[in-house]
C-alpha cells in the first residue's frame, strides 16, 4: 500500500517505477519471460523494499501498536501513515530513503547510481 514510497525510490525512471508500482500484484518468480528487464528490476526492488520494511523493528512496533484495534489492517494503516509522512516531508525523507536503500538493498545499489 505504500505506493508513494515505492515510486519515490524509483529515481523517476518510468519502467522501474512501473515495476515497483505493480510489485504487489505480480506473483511468481519467472519474471524475465513476462516483462522487460527494467520492469523486472522494479518488481524485484519492490519485493526487497517490502521485505526490508516488513522486517524492520520500527515498522513491526508500529503495526503492533495498532494490531489490537485494527488487526489485519494495521499494516495497511502504517503504510498509509508512512506515505503521508513522506508526502509532507518530501525531499529530505526521499534522500534518506535512497541512502538507506543503497546501504541495505543490493538490488537497489545495482540498479541506481549514487546521486545525492
Secondary structure, 3 states (H helix, E strand, C coil): CCHHHHHHCCCCCHHHHHHHHHCCCCCCCCCCCCCCHHHHHHHHHHHHHHHHHHCCHHHHHHHHHHHHHHHHHHHHHHHHHHHHHHHHHHHHHHHHHHHHHHHHCHHHHHHCCCCC
